Amino acid sequence: MTTTKRLSIHHLSWLLCAAVFLAWVPNAAQAGGYATALKGVQGFDAVYEVTQGNPKVANVVFWAVKDSYAGPEVKSLSKAPNIVVVFHGPAVKLISSDKALFNGAEWAEVETFQETLRQMKKDGVRMEVCLYAAKVMGVDASTIIPEVDHVDNGFVSVVGYQMQGYAVVRIP
């Protein structure tokens, strides 16, 4: 058998193996069970409206929020995700550097939560705090962590993003 013929058979064998492998491996959306939910979806634009103010619960919930935009199902979409988090109500306390708002055990959870937010900011997530809610909750706006942008009214932001086509996810 000639060298050229051996190389052709070798290449053909590799191509056949690759085709079988690709047909066997489901795509990312199917692997996560999202074939129906993400059918025809090009991008993942979401605004998370957060009022929940328990730091322990926030750490669990924000693990899922982060996973929602960083998972392979969303990363495989043709457009990069656009994520916004708007804090209002008791949640504004979670983004403050004022330790007096929490007891010692809670503060450790707040620090963990704020570190998650720093990571999310590095991922390109936009975060906003409702200054009206901060005032009502007794949170000094100057203590809000720098990763979070200030807006006068968080409801205006949520409605604005929704009007731009963002899906609204409420975390009460």
C-alpha positions as a Markdown table, in Angstrom:
| # | Residue | x | y | z |
|---|---|---|---|---|
| 1 | Met | 0.0 | 0.0 | 0.0 |
| 2 | Thr | 1.4 | 3.4 | -0.9 |
| 3 | Thr | 2.1 | 6.1 | 1.7 |
| 4 | Thr | -0.5 | 8.4 | 0.1 |
| 5 | Lys | -3.2 | 5.7 | 0.2 |
| 6 | Arg | -2.3 | 5.0 | 3.9 |
| 7 | Leu | -2.5 | 8.7 | 4.8 |
| 8 | Ser | -5.9 | 9.0 | 3.1 |
| 9 | Ile | -7.3 | 6.0 | 4.9 |
| 10 | His | -5.9 | 7.3 | 8.2 |
| 11 | His | -7.5 | 10.8 | 7.6 |
| 12 | Leu | -10.8 | 9.2 | 6.6 |
| 13 | Ser | -10.7 | 7.0 | 9.8 |
| 14 | Trp | -10.2 | 10.1 | 12.0 |
| 15 | Leu | -12.9 | 12.0 | 10.2 |
| 16 | Leu | -15.4 | 9.1 | 10.7 |
| 17 | Cys | -14.5 | 8.9 | 14.4 |
| 18 | Ala | -14.9 | 12.7 | 14.8 |
| 19 | Ala | -18.3 | 12.6 | 13.1 |
| 20 | Val | -19.5 | 9.7 | 15.3 |
| 21 | Phe | -18.3 | 11.5 | 18.4 |
| 22 | Leu | -20.0 | 14.8 | 17.5 |
| 23 | Ala | -23.3 | 13.1 | 16.7 |
| 24 | Trp | -23.1 | 11.3 | 20.0 |
| 25 | Val | -22.3 | 14.3 | 22.2 |
| 26 | Pro | -25.3 | 16.5 | 22.8 |
| 27 | Asn | -25.0 | 20.3 | 22.4 |
| 28 | Ala | -24.7 | 22.4 | 25.6 |
| 29 | Ala | -28.4 | 23.4 | 25.7 |
| 30 | Gln | -29.5 | 19.8 | 25.3 |
| 31 | Ala | -27.0 | 18.6 | 27.9 |
| 32 | Gly | -28.5 | 20.9 | 30.6 |
| 33 | Gly | -32.0 | 20.0 | 29.7 |
| 34 | Tyr | -32.7 | 23.4 | 28.1 |
| 35 | Ala | -33.4 | 22.3 | 24.5 |
| 36 | Thr | -37.0 | 23.5 | 24.8 |
| 37 | Ala | -36.3 | 26.6 | 26.9 |
| 38 | Leu | -33.4 | 27.9 | 24.7 |
| 39 | Lys | -34.9 | 26.8 | 21.3 |
| 40 | Gly | -34.3 | 29.7 | 18.9 |
| 41 | Val | -32.8 | 31.9 | 21.6 |
| 42 | Gln | -29.9 | 34.0 | 20.3 |
| 43 | Gly | -29.0 | 35.9 | 23.5 |
| 44 | Phe | -29.6 | 35.9 | 27.2 |
| 45 | Asp | -30.5 | 39.4 | 28.5 |
| 46 | Ala | -31.8 | 39.4 | 32.0 |
| 47 | Val | -32.4 | 41.9 | 34.8 |
| 48 | Tyr | -32.5 | 40.5 | 38.3 |
| 49 | Glu | -34.7 | 42.6 | 40.6 |
| 50 | Val | -33.4 | 41.9 | 44.1 |
| 51 | Thr | -35.3 | 42.8 | 47.4 |
| 52 | Gln | -34.3 | 39.8 | 49.5 |
| 53 | Gly | -32.1 | 41.0 | 52.3 |
| 54 | Asn | -30.9 | 37.8 | 54.2 |
| 55 | Pro | -27.2 | 37.4 | 53.5 |
| 56 | Lys | -27.2 | 33.6 | 53.9 |
| 57 | Val | -30.0 | 33.2 | 51.5 |
| 58 | Ala | -28.4 | 35.8 | 49.1 |
| 59 | Asn | -25.3 | 33.7 | 48.9 |
| 60 | Val | -27.2 | 30.6 | 47.8 |
| 61 | Val | -29.4 | 32.5 | 45.4 |
| 62 | Phe | -26.6 | 34.4 | 43.8 |
| 63 | Trp | -24.7 | 31.2 | 43.2 |
| 64 | Ala | -27.6 | 30.3 | 40.9 |
| 65 | Val | -27.7 | 33.8 | 39.4 |
| 66 | Lys | -24.0 | 33.5 | 38.5 |
| 67 | Asp | -24.5 | 30.0 | 37.1 |
| 68 | Ser | -27.4 | 31.2 | 35.0 |
| 69 | Tyr | -25.3 | 33.4 | 32.8 |
| 70 | Ala | -21.9 | 31.6 | 33.1 |
| 71 | Gly | -23.2 | 28.1 | 32.4 |
| 72 | Pro | -22.3 | 26.4 | 29.1 |
| 73 | Glu | -25.9 | 26.5 | 27.9 |
| 74 | Val | -25.8 | 30.3 | 27.9 |
| 75 | Lys | -22.2 | 30.6 | 26.8 |
| 76 | Ser | -23.0 | 28.5 | 23.7 |
| 77 | Leu | -25.6 | 31.0 | 22.5 |
| 78 | Ser | -24.7 | 33.2 | 19.5 |
| 79 | Lys | -24.8 | 36.5 | 21.5 |
| 80 | Ala | -23.0 | 37.2 | 24.8 |
| 81 | Pro | -25.3 | 37.5 | 27.8 |
| 82 | Asn | -26.3 | 40.9 | 29.1 |
| 83 | Ile | -27.0 | 40.8 | 32.9 |
| 84 | Val | -28.2 | 43.6 | 35.2 |
| 85 | Val | -28.9 | 43.3 | 38.9 |
| 86 | Val | -31.0 | 46.0 | 40.6 |
| 87 | Phe | -31.1 | 46.1 | 44.4 |
| 88 | His | -33.9 | 47.7 | 46.3 |
| 89 | Gly | -35.8 | 47.1 | 49.6 |
| 90 | Pro | -33.8 | 45.2 | 52.3 |
| 91 | Ala | -31.3 | 44.0 | 49.8 |
| 92 | Val | -29.6 | 47.4 | 49.8 |
| 93 | Lys | -28.1 | 46.6 | 53.2 |
| 94 | Leu | -26.2 | 43.7 | 51.6 |
| 95 | Ile | -24.2 | 46.0 | 49.4 |
| 96 | Ser | -23.2 | 48.4 | 52.2 |
| 97 | Ser | -19.9 | 48.5 | 53.9 |
| 98 | Asp | -21.6 | 49.4 | 57.2 |
| 99 | Lys | -21.0 | 46.5 | 59.6 |
| 100 | Ala | -23.5 | 48.0 | 62.1 |
| 101 | Leu | -26.4 | 46.7 | 59.9 |
| 102 | Phe | -25.6 | 43.1 | 60.7 |
| 103 | Asn | -24.3 | 40.9 | 63.6 |
| 104 | Gly | -20.9 | 39.2 | 63.4 |
| 105 | Ala | -22.1 | 35.9 | 61.9 |
| 106 | Glu | -24.2 | 37.8 | 59.3 |
| 107 | Trp | -21.4 | 40.1 | 58.4 |
| 108 | Ala | -19.2 | 37.1 | 57.4 |
| 109 | Glu | -22.0 | 36.1 | 55.0 |
| 110 | Val | -22.3 | 39.7 | 53.7 |
| 111 | Glu | -18.6 | 39.8 | 52.9 |
| 112 | Thr | -18.9 | 36.5 | 51.0 |
| 113 | Phe | -21.9 | 38.0 | 49.1 |
| 114 | Gln | -20.0 | 41.2 | 48.3 |
| 115 | Glu | -17.0 | 39.1 | 47.0 |
| 116 | Thr | -19.5 | 37.3 | 44.7 |
| 117 | Leu | -20.7 | 40.7 | 43.4 |
| 118 | Arg | -17.1 | 41.7 | 42.7 |
| 119 | Gln | -16.6 | 38.6 | 40.6 |
| 120 | Met | -19.8 | 39.2 | 38.8 |
| 121 | Lys | -18.7 | 42.8 | 38.0 |
| 122 | Lys | -15.5 | 41.3 | 36.5 |
| 123 | Asp | -17.8 | 39.1 | 34.4 |
| 124 | Gly | -19.4 | 42.2 | 32.9 |
| 125 | Val | -22.6 | 42.2 | 35.1 |
| 126 | Arg | -24.0 | 45.7 | 35.6 |
| 127 | Met | -25.4 | 46.4 | 39.1 |
| 128 | Glu | -27.5 | 49.2 | 40.3 |
| 129 | Val | -28.9 | 50.3 | 43.7 |
| 130 | Cys | -32.1 | 52.2 | 44.2 |
| 131 | Leu | -31.2 | 55.3 | 46.2 |
| 132 | Tyr | -34.8 | 55.8 | 47.3 |
| 133 | Ala | -34.7 | 52.3 | 48.9 |
| 134 | Ala | -31.3 | 53.0 | 50.5 |
| 135 | Lys | -32.8 | 56.1 | 52.1 |
| 136 | Val | -35.9 | 54.2 | 53.3 |
| 137 | Met | -33.7 | 51.4 | 54.7 |
| 138 | Gly | -31.4 | 53.8 | 56.5 |
| 139 | Val | -28.4 | 53.0 | 54.4 |
| 140 | Asp | -25.9 | 55.8 | 53.7 |
| 141 | Ala | -25.3 | 55.9 | 49.9 |
| 142 | Ser | -21.6 | 56.6 | 50.5 |
| 143 | Thr | -21.3 | 53.1 | 52.1 |
| 144 | Ile | -22.5 | 51.3 | 49.0 |
| 145 | Ile | -19.7 | 49.2 | 47.5 |
| 146 | Pro | -18.1 | 50.7 | 44.4 |
| 147 | Glu | -19.1 | 47.9 | 42.1 |
| 148 | Val | -22.8 | 49.1 | 42.3 |
| 149 | Asp | -24.0 | 52.1 | 40.3 |
| 150 | His | -26.5 | 54.5 | 42.0 |
| 151 | Val | -29.9 | 55.3 | 40.4 |
| 152 | Asp | -32.6 | 57.4 | 41.9 |
| 153 | Asn | -35.4 | 54.8 | 41.5 |
| 154 | Gly | -34.7 | 51.1 | 40.9 |
| 155 | Phe | -38.2 | 50.6 | 39.5 |
| 156 | Val | -37.4 | 53.0 | 36.6 |
| 157 | Ser | -34.3 | 50.8 | 35.8 |
| 158 | Val | -36.2 | 47.5 | 35.9 |
| 159 | Val | -39.0 | 48.9 | 33.6 |
| 160 | Gly | -36.4 | 50.4 | 31.3 |
| 161 | Tyr | -34.5 | 47.2 | 30.9 |
| 162 | Gln | -37.7 | 45.3 | 30.4 |
| 163 | Met | -38.8 | 47.7 | 27.7 |
| 164 | Gln | -35.4 | 47.0 | 26.0 |
| 165 | Gly | -36.2 | 43.3 | 25.9 |
| 166 | Tyr | -34.5 | 42.1 | 29.0 |
| 167 | Ala | -36.3 | 39.3 | 30.9 |
| 168 | Val | -37.1 | 40.2 | 34.5 |
| 169 | Val | -36.3 | 37.8 | 37.3 |
| 170 | Arg | -37.6 | 38.8 | 40.7 |
| 171 | Ile | -35.8 | 37.7 | 43.8 |
| 172 | Pro | -38.2 | 38.7 | 46.6 |
